């Protein structure tokens, strides 16, 4: 298993997880990172959003052909913060209008301040300024409502409109050249806006790296700048390579968890085939959920089918406020999807067995609403890491451990520092055991782990021994009929790792 680093050449605290369960055979908290499409907003820039209205203002209204808005809606019903990266196919363009000019010079251009079809809903009105001849008034309307107004603007074609419009939330300007005056009155609509979605490919979501320039999901490679807990890409549900990249990115960062979607309207058997295709989705750094969820789009007055990832991210956000990341996000207490109206397919017990027991897909079921009925990762091995609460507990351990030892970094590499490490880590161990993240947890830092060769490399090695707490999946109620009536006894069915 990779820890996301090829060497230890830069200063820092490096945590590695050694899975001691993988060769055993068994008997029988949050910020969202999202990559997708939108009708407005900056391209290939990680933008922080803190609510659905904030997302709407920055990235536009919902479009039934784009899933990111609906994912944001489902997430923000429970979550509070996200980073969103808008991607496109390279054809994205800003809507614009060139103002009419008389007497020479070139026309100033007023254009939407972000690419997308949203800009085609902007109208520009130019009328005589309040001070009379030589001045104009510029008014900007969006969706029929007045949003910007500038009065007594000099009507020369080379007027510095770029500076004048710099504070607008809707438009920007490209100055013309001297030699004429801007006509009044005139009016017109911006045209030519393009969302950059018609030719979008998996590679656009995955992104590229060129020196320090990154696009798409590759922007999230910088975990120091963009701290995230959950990573999704709802617009690329049918792109297997994007799912692979989500899992890779979560493992590379080591501090987040990926939620993978399957294409819409697959049968349970087809969904399993999708996960287990030639390049199998086999990782403990993410989970898959099925089937798609129906929501109401109040902006377009229609029902829309949406992938589960945004809904599950919202449930995980709720789970992490109600409990801790190492509690399974499943069941009616912590696994309800509050935005869903219906499921694409009502699953039978055989369907759930096909998805969950025979593969690694967590089912969504109708149970007191729509509920997550599973907690597996996509790892195709019989180890504790096949459960998402175990993976997330280890992510939490990494975070807490790194924070606990930062004050020791650059101290002398000797036995005194080893003891200081153990002292700093003791509260972390006690907390995680007390709060039920692990049944047993031990920390070790000694000379046997740190021979002279490690000291010469400026490295201190330490190790955690973890026995994770596994969620109870099945509760058996034995019902015994007696002459007096019914009596109940309970058995908790768990697994021995």
C-alpha positions as CSV (number, residue, x, y, z in Angstrom):
1,X,0.0,0.0,0.0
2,X,1.4,3.4,-0.9
3,X,1.6,6.2,1.6
4,X,1.6,8.8,-1.1
5,X,5.3,9.6,-0.9
6,X,8.2,8.1,-2.8
7,X,10.9,9.3,-0.3
8,X,11.3,11.5,2.8
9,X,13.5,14.3,1.4
10,X,11.4,17.2,2.6
11,X,10.9,18.1,6.3
12,X,7.6,17.0,7.7
13,X,5.8,14.3,9.7
14,X,5.1,11.2,7.7
15,X,2.5,8.6,8.9
16,X,2.4,5.1,7.4
17,X,-0.3,2.5,7.9
18,X,0.9,-1.2,8.0
19,X,-2.1,-3.4,7.6
20,X,-1.4,-6.4,9.8
21,X,-4.8,-8.0,9.0
22,X,-4.5,-8.5,5.3
23,X,-3.1,-12.1,5.5
24,X,-5.8,-13.3,7.9
25,X,-8.8,-15.2,6.7
26,X,-12.1,-14.5,8.4
27,X,-14.6,-17.2,9.3
28,X,-17.5,-16.1,7.6
29,X,-14.9,15.4,10.6
30,X,-15.9,17.7,7.1
31,X,-14.9,19.6,3.9
32,X,-16.1,18.4,0.5
33,X,-13.9,18.5,-2.6
34,X,-15.9,18.3,-5.8
35,X,-14.9,18.5,-9.5
36,X,-17.6,19.1,-12.1
37,X,-19.3,21.3,-14.6
38,X,-21.4,24.5,-14.0
39,X,-23.1,27.3,-15.9
40,X,-20.8,30.0,-14.6
41,X,-17.8,30.6,-12.4
42,X,-14.0,30.3,-12.8
43,X,-12.5,27.3,-14.6
44,X,-9.8,25.1,-13.2
45,X,-9.6,27.0,-9.9
46,X,-10.5,25.6,-6.5
47,X,-13.2,27.9,-5.1
48,X,-14.4,27.8,-1.6
49,X,-18.2,27.7,-1.2
50,X,-20.0,27.7,2.2
51,X,-23.7,27.2,1.3
52,X,-26.0,26.4,-1.6
53,X,-26.8,30.1,-2.1
54,X,-23.1,30.8,-2.2
55,X,-22.7,28.0,-4.8
56,X,-25.6,29.5,-6.8
57,X,-24.0,33.0,-6.8
58,X,-20.6,31.7,-7.9
59,X,-21.5,28.8,-10.2
60,X,-25.0,29.5,-11.4
61,X,-28.3,27.8,-11.5
62,X,-29.0,24.0,-11.9
63,X,-28.9,22.4,-15.3
64,X,-30.4,18.9,-15.7
65,X,-27.4,18.0,-17.9
66,X,-24.9,18.8,-15.1
67,X,-24.9,17.1,-11.7
68,X,-22.7,19.3,-9.6
69,X,-25.4,21.7,-8.5
70,X,-27.6,18.8,-7.3
71,X,-24.6,17.3,-5.5
72,X,-24.0,20.6,-3.8
73,X,-27.6,20.9,-2.8
74,X,-27.6,17.4,-1.2
75,X,-24.3,18.0,0.5
76,X,-25.1,21.5,1.9
77,X,-28.3,20.1,3.4
78,X,-25.9,18.6,6.0
79,X,-22.5,20.1,5.3
80,X,-21.0,23.5,5.7
81,X,-18.0,23.9,3.5
82,X,-16.7,22.7,0.1
83,X,-14.0,23.4,-2.5
84,X,-15.4,23.2,-6.1
85,X,-13.3,23.0,-9.3
86,X,-15.2,23.8,-12.5
87,X,-13.9,22.1,-15.6
88,X,-14.7,22.3,-19.3
89,X,-13.7,20.9,-22.7
90,X,-11.6,24.0,-23.8
91,X,-14.4,25.5,-25.8
92,X,-15.8,27.5,-22.9
93,X,-16.4,31.2,-23.7
94,X,-17.6,34.4,-22.2
95,X,-20.8,36.0,-23.6
96,X,-20.1,39.5,-24.9
97,X,-21.5,42.5,-26.8
98,X,-19.5,45.2,-28.7
99,X,-20.9,48.6,-28.1
100,X,-21.7,50.7,-31.2
101,X,-19.3,53.6,-31.8
102,X,-19.6,56.7,-34.1
103,X,-16.8,58.7,-35.5
104,X,-13.9,56.2,-35.6
105,X,-12.0,54.2,-33.0
106,X,-12.8,50.7,-32.0
107,X,-15.8,49.5,-30.0
108,X,-15.4,48.8,-26.3
109,X,-16.6,45.3,-25.4
110,X,-18.7,44.4,-22.4
111,X,-18.5,40.7,-21.5
112,X,-19.6,38.3,-18.8
113,X,-16.9,38.0,-16.1
114,X,-17.0,34.2,-16.3
115,X,-17.4,31.7,-19.2
116,X,-20.8,30.0,-19.7
117,X,-24.2,30.2,-21.1
118,X,-25.4,32.2,-18.0
119,X,-23.9,35.3,-19.7
120,X,-26.4,35.0,-22.5
121,X,-29.0,36.2,-20.0
122,X,-27.2,39.6,-19.5
123,X,-28.6,42.7,-21.2
124,X,-26.8,46.1,-21.6
125,X,-28.6,49.4,-21.9
126,X,-26.7,52.6,-22.9
127,X,-28.6,55.9,-22.4
128,X,-27.9,59.6,-22.1
129,X,-26.1,60.4,-18.8
130,X,-27.7,62.6,-16.2
131,X,-25.2,65.5,-17.0
132,X,-26.3,65.6,-20.6
133,X,-24.2,65.6,-23.8
134,X,-20.8,63.9,-23.6
135,X,-21.9,61.5,-20.9
136,X,-23.7,58.2,-21.0
137,X,-25.4,55.9,-18.5
138,X,-24.7,52.1,-18.6
139,X,-27.1,49.7,-17.0
140,X,-26.7,45.9,-16.7
141,X,-29.7,43.6,-16.3
142,X,-29.4,39.9,-15.5
143,X,-32.5,37.7,-15.9
144,X,-34.5,40.9,-16.3
145,X,-33.4,42.5,-13.1
146,X,-31.2,45.6,-12.8
147,X,-27.8,44.5,-11.2
148,X,-25.3,47.3,-12.1
149,X,-25.5,50.9,-13.1
150,X,-22.9,53.6,-13.9
151,X,-24.0,57.2,-14.6
152,X,-22.2,60.1,-16.2
153,X,-19.6,58.0,-17.9
154,X,-17.5,59.8,-20.6
155,X,-18.8,58.7,-24.0
156,X,-15.4,58.5,-25.6
157,X,-14.7,55.1,-27.2
158,X,-11.4,54.8,-25.3
159,X,-13.0,55.5,-21.9
160,X,-11.5,53.2,-19.2
161,X,-14.5,51.0,-18.9
162,X,-12.3,48.1,-17.6
163,X,-11.5,50.0,-14.4
164,X,-15.1,51.3,-14.1
165,X,-16.6,47.8,-14.3
166,X,-14.0,46.1,-12.2
167,X,-16.2,45.7,-9.1
168,X,-19.1,44.2,-11.0
169,X,-20.2,40.7,-10.0
170,X,-21.5,40.1,-13.5
171,X,-19.5,41.9,-16.3
172,X,-16.1,43.2,-17.2
173,X,-14.9,45.4,-20.1
174,X,-12.3,45.5,-22.8
175,X,-11.5,49.1,-23.7
176,X,-11.8,50.5,-27.2
177,X,-9.5,52.9,-29.0
178,X,-9.7,56.6,-29.3
179,X,-11.4,58.3,-32.3
180,X,-15.1,58.1,-31.7
181,X,-17.9,58.2,-29.2
182,X,-20.1,55.5,-27.8
183,X,-23.6,55.7,-29.3
184,X,-26.7,56.4,-27.1
185,X,-29.3,55.1,-26.9
186,X,-28.4,51.5,-27.6
187,X,-29.3,48.1,-26.1
188,X,-28.5,44.5,-26.6
189,X,-28.0,41.1,-25.1
190,X,-24.7,39.3,-24.6
191,X,-24.2,36.3,-26.8
192,X,-21.6,33.6,-27.4
193,X,-21.4,32.2,-23.9
194,X,-20.4,28.5,-23.8
195,X,-20.2,26.2,-20.8
196,X,-17.5,24.0,-22.3
197,X,-19.5,20.8,-21.7
198,X,-20.5,19.5,-25.2
199,X,-17.1,17.8,-25.7
200,X,-16.0,17.2,-22.2
201,X,-14.0,14.0,-21.6
202,X,-12.7,12.0,-18.6
203,X,-9.3,13.7,-19.1
204,X,-10.9,17.1,-18.4
205,X,-12.1,16.0,-15.0
206,X,-8.8,14.2,-14.2
207,X,-6.8,17.2,-15.2
208,X,-3.1,17.7,-16.1
209,X,0.1,18.7,-14.4
210,X,2.6,21.0,-16.2
211,X,5.2,22.4,-13.8
212,X,3.3,24.3,-11.2
213,X,0.2,24.6,-13.4
214,X,-2.6,22.1,-12.7
215,X,-6.1,21.6,-14.0
216,X,-9.1,19.4,-12.9
217,X,-8.7,17.0,-10.1
218,X,-5.0,17.4,-10.1
219,X,-5.5,20.8,-8.4
220,X,-6.5,18.8,-5.2
221,X,-3.1,17.2,-5.2
222,X,-2.0,20.1,-3.0
223,X,-3.4,19.0,0.4
224,X,-1.8,21.8,2.3
225,X,-3.7,24.5,0.3
226,X,-6.9,22.6,-0.1
227,X,-7.8,20.5,3.0
228,X,-10.7,18.2,2.2
229,X,-12.3,15.2,3.8
230,X,-14.5,13.8,1.0
231,X,-13.8,13.8,-2.7
232,X,-16.4,13.4,-5.4
233,X,-16.9,14.0,-9.2
234,X,-20.7,13.5,-9.8
235,X,-20.7,14.7,-13.4
236,X,-18.4,11.8,-14.5
237,X,-20.3,8.9,-13.1
238,X,-19.9,7.0,-16.3
239,X,-16.2,7.5,-16.5
240,X,-14.3,4.5,-15.0
241,X,-10.9,6.3,-15.3
242,X,-12.3,9.2,-13.2
243,X,-13.3,6.8,-10.5
244,X,-9.8,5.3,-10.6
245,X,-8.4,8.8,-10.2
246,X,-10.7,9.6,-7.3
247,X,-9.4,6.6,-5.4
248,X,-5.8,7.4,-6.4
249,X,-6.1,11.0,-5.2
250,X,-7.5,10.0,-1.8
251,X,-4.7,7.6,-1.3
252,X,-2.0,10.0,-2.5
253,X,-3.2,12.7,-0.2
254,X,-3.8,10.3,2.7
255,X,-6.3,12.7,4.4
256,X,-9.5,12.2,2.5
257,X,-12.0,9.6,1.3
258,X,-13.5,9.1,-2.2
259,X,-17.1,8.4,-3.0
260,X,-17.5,6.7,-6.4
261,X,-20.6,6.6,-8.5
262,X,-21.8,4.1,-11.1
263,X,-23.5,5.1,-14.3
264,X,-27.3,5.7,-14.1
265,X,-29.9,3.0,-14.7
266,X,-27.6,0.0,-14.5
267,X,-29.0,-3.3,-13.2
268,X,-27.3,-4.5,-10.0
269,X,-25.4,-7.1,-12.0
270,X,-24.2,-4.4,-14.5
271,X,-23.2,-2.2,-11.6
272,X,-21.1,-5.0,-10.2
273,X,-19.5,-5.5,-13.6
274,X,-18.7,-1.8,-13.8
275,X,-16.8,-1.9,-10.5
276,X,-15.0,-5.1,-11.4
277,X,-14.1,-4.2,-15.0
278,X,-10.7,-4.9,-16.5
279,X,-9.2,-2.2,-14.3
280,X,-11.0,-3.2,-11.0
281,X,-11.9,-0.5,-8.5
282,X,-10.0,-2.1,-5.7
283,X,-9.1,0.3,-2.9
284,X,-9.8,1.0,0.8
285,X,-9.8,4.7,0.1
286,X,-13.3,5.0,-1.2
287,X,-16.8,3.5,-1.4
288,X,-19.4,3.0,-4.1
289,X,-23.2,3.4,-3.7
290,X,-26.2,2.3,-5.8
291,X,-28.7,3.2,-7.3
292,X,-29.3,6.8,-8.4
293,X,-31.5,9.2,-6.4
294,X,-34.4,11.3,-7.6
295,X,-34.6,14.9,-6.5
296,X,-36.9,17.9,-7.2
297,X,-35.3,20.8,-9.1
298,X,-37.3,23.8,-8.0
299,X,-35.4,26.2,-10.4
300,X,-36.5,24.2,-13.5
301,X,-39.7,22.7,-11.9
302,X,-38.8,19.1,-12.7
303,X,-37.6,15.9,-11.1
304,X,-34.0,14.9,-11.8
305,X,-32.1,11.6,-11.3
306,X,-28.8,12.2,-9.5
307,X,-25.8,10.1,-8.6
308,X,-25.5,9.1,-4.9
309,X,-22.1,10.8,-4.2
310,X,-23.4,14.2,-3.1
311,X,-26.1,12.6,-1.0
312,X,-23.7,10.3,0.7
313,X,-21.2,13.2,1.3
314,X,-24.0,15.0,3.1
315,X,-24.8,12.0,5.2
316,X,-21.1,11.7,6.1
317,X,-21.0,15.3,7.1
318,X,-24.0,14.7,9.4
319,X,-22.4,11.6,10.8
320,X,-19.3,13.5,11.7
321,X,-21.3,16.1,13.6
322,X,-23.5,13.5,15.3
323,X,-20.7,11.1,16.1
324,X,-17.1,10.7,14.7
325,X,-15.7,9.6,11.4
326,X,-15.1,6.1,12.8
327,X,-18.8,5.6,13.2
328,X,-20.2,3.9,10.1
329,X,-22.3,6.2,7.9
330,X,-25.2,3.8,7.5
331,X,-28.5,2.9,8.9
332,X,-31.4,5.1,10.0
333,X,-29.5,7.0,12.6
334,X,-26.5,8.2,10.6
335,X,-27.2,7.1,7.0
336,X,-30.4,8.8,5.9
337,X,-30.5,10.8,2.7
338,X,-32.8,13.7,3.4
339,X,-32.9,15.2,-0.1
340,X,-33.9,12.1,-2.0
341,X,-37.5,11.5,-3.2
342,X,-37.1,8.1,-4.7
343,X,-34.6,5.5,-6.0
344,X,-34.1,4.5,-9.6
345,X,-34.7,0.9,-8.5
346,X,-36.3,-0.6,-5.4
347,X,-33.8,-3.3,-4.4
348,X,-34.8,-6.8,-3.4
349,X,-32.8,-8.8,-0.8
350,X,-31.2,-10.7,-3.8
351,X,-30.2,-7.4,-5.4
352,X,-28.6,-6.2,-2.1
353,X,-26.7,-9.5,-1.8
354,X,-25.5,-9.2,-5.4
355,X,-24.2,-5.7,-4.7
356,X,-22.9,-6.0,-1.2
357,X,-22.1,-9.6,-0.2
358,X,-21.0,-10.7,-3.7
359,X,-19.2,-7.4,-4.5
360,X,-18.4,-4.1,-2.7
361,X,-21.2,-1.8,-3.5
362,X,-23.3,-0.2,-0.7
363,X,-27.0,-0.3,-1.4
364,X,-29.5,2.6,-0.9
365,X,-32.8,1.3,0.3
366,X,-36.2,2.6,1.2
367,X,-36.3,2.4,4.9
368,X,-37.8,5.3,6.9
369,X,-37.0,7.3,3.8
370,X,-33.9,6.6,1.8
371,X,-31.1,5.0,3.8
372,X,-27.6,3.8,3.3
373,X,-27.5,0.0,3.9
374,X,-23.8,-0.8,3.9
375,X,-20.4,0.4,5.0
376,X,-17.9,-1.3,2.7
377,X,-14.9,0.2,1.0
378,X,-13.9,-0.9,-2.5
379,X,-11.1,-3.0,-1.2
380,X,-11.3,-6.6,-2.5
381,X,-9.5,-8.2,0.4
382,X,-10.6,-9.7,3.6
383,X,-9.1,-7.2,6.0
384,X,-10.4,-4.6,8.4
385,X,-9.8,-2.0,5.7
386,X,-12.8,-3.2,3.7
387,X,-15.0,-1.1,6.0
388,X,-15.1,2.7,5.5
389,X,-15.2,3.5,9.2
390,X,-11.9,1.8,9.7
391,X,-10.3,3.7,6.8
392,X,-11.7,6.9,8.1
393,X,-10.5,6.1,11.7
394,X,-7.0,5.7,10.3
395,X,-7.2,9.0,8.5
396,X,-8.3,10.6,11.8
397,X,-5.4,8.9,13.5
398,X,-2.9,10.3,10.9
399,X,-4.3,13.8,11.4
400,X,-4.3,13.7,15.2
401,X,-0.9,12.1,15.4
402,X,0.7,14.6,13.0
403,X,-0.7,17.5,15.0
404,X,0.5,16.0,18.3
405,X,4.1,15.8,17.3
406,X,4.7,19.0,15.3
407,X,6.3,20.7,18.3
408,X,9.0,18.0,18.3
409,X,10.0,18.3,14.7
410,X,13.7,19.4,14.4
411,X,14.4,18.3,18.0
412,X,17.6,16.2,18.5
413,X,17.2,12.6,17.2
414,X,17.8,10.8,20.5
415,X,16.1,8.8,23.2
416,X,14.8,11.9,24.9
417,X,12.8,12.8,21.8
418,X,11.6,9.2,21.5
419,X,10.1,9.6,25.1
420,X,8.7,13.0,24.2
421,X,7.0,11.4,21.2
422,X,5.4,8.8,23.4
423,X,4.3,11.4,25.9
424,X,2.7,13.5,23.2
425,X,1.0,10.5,21.7
426,X,-0.5,9.1,24.9
427,X,-3.5,11.5,24.9
428,X,-4.2,10.7,21.3
429,X,-4.2,7.0,22.1
430,X,-6.4,7.4,25.1
431,X,-8.9,9.6,23.3
432,X,-9.3,7.3,20.3
433,X,-9.8,4.3,22.5
434,X,-12.2,6.1,24.8
435,X,-14.2,7.4,21.8
436,X,-14.4,3.9,20.3
437,X,-12.3,4.4,17.2
438,X,-10.2,1.4,18.2
439,X,-10.6,-1.5,20.6
440,X,-6.9,-1.4,21.3
441,X,-4.3,1.1,20.2
442,X,-0.6,1.2,21.1
443,X,2.2,3.6,20.1
444,X,5.9,2.6,20.0
445,X,9.0,4.7,19.4
446,X,12.3,3.1,20.4
447,X,15.9,2.4,19.4
448,X,14.9,-0.9,17.6
449,X,12.8,1.2,15.2
450,X,15.5,3.8,14.9
451,X,18.9,2.4,14.1
452,X,21.9,4.6,13.5
453,X,21.2,4.6,9.8
454,X,17.8,6.3,10.4
455,X,19.4,8.9,12.6
456,X,21.9,9.8,9.9
457,X,19.0,10.4,7.5
458,X,17.3,12.8,10.0
459,X,14.4,10.4,10.4
460,X,12.5,9.3,13.4
461,X,10.3,6.2,13.0
462,X,7.4,5.3,15.2
463,X,4.6,2.8,14.9
464,X,1.0,2.4,15.9
465,X,-0.6,-1.0,16.6
466,X,-4.3,-0.8,15.9
467,X,-7.2,-3.1,16.6
468,X,-10.1,-1.3,14.9
469,X,-13.7,-1.2,16.1
470,X,-15.9,-2.9,13.5
471,X,-19.5,-1.9,13.2
472,X,-22.3,-4.5,13.9
473,X,-23.9,-5.2,10.6
474,X,-26.5,-7.7,11.6
475,X,-28.6,-8.0,14.8
476,X,-30.4,-11.3,15.2
477,X,-33.5,-11.3,17.3
478,X,-34.5,-14.9,18.3
479,X,-38.2,-15.0,18.8
480,X,-39.5,-17.8,21.0
481,X,-43.2,-18.6,21.2
482,X,-44.3,-19.7,24.7
483,X,-47.6,-20.3,26.3
484,X,-47.4,-16.9,27.9
485,X,-46.6,-15.0,24.7
486,X,-43.4,-13.9,22.9
487,X,-40.0,-13.5,24.4
488,X,-36.9,-12.0,22.8
489,X,-33.2,-12.7,23.0
490,X,-30.5,-10.8,21.1
491,X,-27.3,-11.9,19.5
492,X,-24.9,-9.6,18.0
493,X,-23.3,-11.1,14.9
494,X,-19.8,-9.6,14.4
495,X,-16.6,-10.8,12.7
496,X,-13.3,-11.7,14.1
497,X,-10.5,-9.9,12.3
